[in-house]
Every structure is written in structure tokens, then in C-alpha cells.
Amino acid sequence: MIWKAEHKGIDLTGTVFAMVLGAALLHAVWNTLVKVNADRLVMMAMMMTGQAIIAVLVLPFVAFPTSAAWPYIWASTALHNGYYLFLIMAYRYGDLSHVYPIARGSSPLIVAFVSVVIVGEIMTRQATWSVALIAIGIMSLTLTRGASGLREPRAILFALGTGVFIAGYTIVDGLGARLAYSAHSYTFWLNAIDSIPLILVAAYLRRGQIRTHARSTWKIGMFAGVVSLIAYWIVIWAMTLAPMAMVSAVRETSMIFAVLFGVFFLKERLNLARLASTAITLFGVVMLKTSK
């Protein structure tokens, strides 16, 4: 039976809320590592390899997903790989603080619409406004670049496409994990499978070069893979306890951490407009946490 918010009666409790915020921090970490790497495709492949290795090692200790969950795992595999490729292309044409807000800010709105209108989850008016405010705060970061933020349409299009894929796999995984034996089972089986296509694509496109590139990226790539796996494990677990739209919105506060990483480590500019966008997002988070 598909989980429904009104049956559980569970909101974003303090523990779930804190865990998803932690996942947001981890998510910003691996995105920054991908952005600063010269060959992002190889970096993503190393990251996927790290995820797959950890997932396979854990498989003997988790249950086999239910038959009802497998269509969601396969669909999520396709959506995740579309997301990875669009993200690589978005980072090719735009800065971390340009691409990241568009991609991560657009997805909570899509998730909220689908989860409420189609899936049937219930959200209070305050929670709905909170999700919208978080998304607006995140996406407004792009406008803080002024006209320069709109001069590269390819970065914007790939970032928006990335946001659509994010929303797609978030919804699919939220529903799939509720149908699986457990969130842990769903997460590790998914990560053991969905890493394979991108690894094969990288091996083909970088044939003859991948060994050279891998020597300089495998350690940081493996680290990024472990970080990514832990971050999404938390998110999938949280979506079995709270509405998908609310978990998605809190997860996307990774934007705040990404901006800080961009400023302090990538030497990107921070101005009053960006601070205002961050403040709007934080206010939305506070509203969401206090919603009933």
C-alpha cells in the first residue's frame, strides 16, 4: 500500500528535519567537488563507482526490495542518469552559484505540485507557502548576478532540465521507498544499479584516457561517492516519514552551503543581493519547521 501523509500523521519532526539539513550539507559538498574538477564526467564516474562499491558491500545486510518497488528502481535509474548528464552540461556553461540555485530551486515546486495534486499528500497552507518561499529564495540567487546571469541560455536550460530530473527521481524514490521493504533496502539496491550507465558512458567517451584521469581523481571521487550515498540515503529515509514536498524543500537548502563553498573555496562573489536571497530561503525553512 502506498504511504499517505494523512495516514501517518508525521510531520518534519526535529530529528528528521536535522537529518535532512545534514543531507543538504553533504549534497553541497559533492556538488562542489564535481564543479572544481577539470574532467567532470570522469569525476562523476569515479563518484558513481564509489557509490556502487559501498552499496554492493551493504546489499547482503538489507532485505530484497518488494516486487512492487522494482519498477520505481528502474525508473529512478533512468532519471538519475539523465540528471547526472544534465548536471555535467550545466556546470560546463555556468558557475556553481549560477547553475545550482536554478536546478535545486525549481525542483521543490514541481515535487510539491505532483505530490499534492497527483499523489494526494496533504500539506497545510503554511507548509505550502514555506516550500514556495524556499524555492523563490533559492532561484533568486541567479538574479543576483544581474544581466550576466541571463547571458548564457545554455546554462539556464541545462539547469532547468536538471531540476526536472531532480523532481522526477525525488517523486519516484519517495513512492518506491514506501513500497519497498524498507528505505534502506530501496536505497542500496538503487545505488548498486543506477551507477552502472554513467560509468559505462564515461568509459566509452574517455576510452584510452580514463586511466590517466582516474589516477588523479579516484580518491576524491570515491569520497564524493560515499558523501552522495549517505546524503540521499537520509533523504529517501525521510520521505518514508514525512511528505515528499517538505523533505525536498529542506534538502534544497543545500543551496546555502553551496553559496558559502562558492564564496570561501571557489572565490565567487558574495553581495547584499545574495545575502537577501539566503535570508528569504532561511525564513522559508523556519516557517516550514514551525508549520503544523
N, C-alpha and C positions, 0 to 999 in steps of 0.2 A: 504493500500500500504506500502511495506517495505521501510523504510527510506534509502536513499543512500547519502553518503558523498558528491558526486558531485552535488546533488540537493540542499542540504542545504548550502553549501559554508561556513560552520562554522568550524573553527579550534579550537585548545585549547586556547580560549581567556583567559585573565588574571583571570577573575572570576572563570571560570570552572577549570582552572589549579590550582588555590589556593584552591578551594574546594576539588579537588581530592587529593591534598597533605595533606589537613586536614584529609581526609578519611584514607589516608595511616598511619598517626599518630595514629588514633583511632584503626585501624586494628592491629597495632603492640601492642597496649595496651591490647586488649583482648587475643591475642595470648600469651603474656607473662603471663597473669593471668591463662590461661589454663595450660601452661607449669609448673608453680610453684606449681600447686595444686596436692596433693598426689593421688587423685582419679579423673583422667581427664574425665572419662566417666560421672560421676555424675556431675562434674563441667560443662561439655558441656550440659548435660540435664538441669541443672539449668539455663544456659545461654539461651538455646532454649526456656525454659519456660518464661523467661523474654521477649524475642523477641515476642513470641506468645501473651502474655498478652498485650503488647503495641500495637501490630498490630491489635488485635481484638478490642481494645478500639478506634482505629482510623478508622476502617472499615466504620462505619456509616457516616463518613465525606468525604469519597472518592468514586468515581464512581465505578461501577461494571466493571471489565475488559471486553473487547470485546470478542466475541466467538473465534476470530482468535488468541487471546493471550493465551487461556487456555491450548492448547497442550504444549506451551512453559513453562507455570507454572508447569504442571505436570512433564515435562522432567527435569526442573530445580530442582524440589523437589527431584527426584531420584539422580541427580548429586550432589546436596548439601549434601545429607546424605552419599553418597559414600565418598565425600570429608571429612566430619566430622570424619568418622570411620578411613580413611587412615591417617588423621592428628593425631588422638589419637595414632595410632600404630607407626607413625613416631617419635612422641615425647617420646614414650616408649623406643625406641632404640637409639635416638640421642639427642644432646643438641639443645637448641633453635637456637644458632648461626650456627649449622651444618645443621639441617633439614630445617629451614626457608628459607635460601638462595636457596636451590635446588628447593623446592616447588614453591616459588614465582618467581624465576628467569626463570624457564623453561616455565611457562605459557604464558608470553608475546610473546615468539617466536611462540608458537602454535596458539595463538589468531591472531597474525599478518598474519601468513600463511593462515589460514582459512578465515579470514575477507577479505583479498585481493584476493586470488585465487578463493575462492568459493562464498563468499558473494558479492564480486565486489566493495568493498570500495577502494578508491583511496588515496594513500599516496605518498608524494614527496620522492625523493631519500634521502634527509637529514633526513626526519622523519623516513624512513626505517632504515637507519644506526643508528639513535638515539635509536630506540627500541632495535636493536641488541646490541648496546653498553651497554644499561641499563641491559639487560638480562645477558650479559657476566660479567659485573661488579658485579651483584648480585650473580651469581653462582660461581664466582671465590673466593668468601668468603669461600666456602667449602675447597678449596685447601690450604687456609692459615693455615689449621690445620695440613698440612703436611701429612705424611703417615697415621696418626691416623684418618684422615677424611675419609679414604677409608677402614678401617679395619672392619667396621660394615655394611656389604652389605644390611642388612635388613633395616637399617635407610635410606640408599640411595634409595632402591627400593620403600619403602613406601613414601618417599619424592617425588620421580618422579611420582608415582601414584597420589599423592596429586596434583601435578602440572597439570596432565592431567585432573583431575576432575575440577580444578580451571578454566582451559581454556574452558572446556566444558560448565560449567554453566555461564561463562562470555559471551560466544558467544550466548548461548540460551537466556540469560536475556537481552542482548543488542538487539537482534531481537524481543523478546517478548514485551519488553517495548515500542518499536517503533510501535507495532501493537495494544497495549492496548490503553485505553482512555487517560491515562497519565502515566508517570513514577511513580507517587505517588500511583496510583491505583494498578499498577503491583507490586510494592514493598511491600505494606502492605498485599495484598491478598496472595502473595507468602510466606511472613514470617508467616502469620497466619496458613498456611498449612504445609510448609516444616519442621516445628519444631516437628510435631507430631511423625514421625517414630523414631527419635533418643530418644525422651522422653520415648516411649514405649519400645524400646530396653533396655534402662538403667533401667527402672522399672522391666523388666524381669530378666536381668542379675544380678541386685543388689537387687532382691526381699529379703525382710527381713532385708536388710542393708541400703536401700536408705534413710529411715527416719533419721537414725543416721548420715550418711554422709551429708545429706541435711541440717541438723541443723547448721553445721559448714561452709557450702559453699553457702547457698542460697542468702545471701546478696551480696557477691562479684559476684556470678553467675548472679544475676539479673542485677547488674551494668554492667557486661560484655555483657549481652544480649542487653541492651539499647545501649551501645557503638557500638556493632556489627551491630545492626539495622541501626543506624544513618550513620555509615561508608558505608554500602552497599546501603543505600538509595541514598546517594550522588553519588556513582559510577553508579547506574542504571540511575539516572537523567542525569549524564554527558554523558552517552552513547547514549542518545537521541539527543545530541547536537554536538558530536564530534566522530570521528572514534573510533571503539572499541579497536583497537590495541594501539592507542595512550593513551586512558584512562587507559587501562590495564597496560601499561608500567609505567605511572606515579603512579598509585595505588601501584605498586610493590616496589616503593621506600620506602615503609613501612620497607623494609629491613634495611635501615639506622637507623630508630628509634629502630628496634628490636635489632640491634647490640649495640646501646647505652644502651638500657634497660638491655641487657645481661651483659654488662660490669659493669654498675653502680649499678644494683639491684641484679643480679644473680652472680656477681663476676667472670664472664668469662673473659678470657684474651683478651687484645687488643694489637696488634703488628703492625709493619710497613706494613706488607702484607695486613692486614685487612684495614688499612687506605688507602692503594693504591686501593683496591677493591672499597672502598667507594668513593674515588675520581673519579674513572672511571664511576661509576654509576651517580654521580653528574654531571660530564661532559656530559654524555648522556642526562640527564634531561635538562640541559641548551641548548644543541643542539635541543632537541625536542621542547622546549618552543620557540625558535627563528626560527624554521622551518616554511616555508610558504606553 
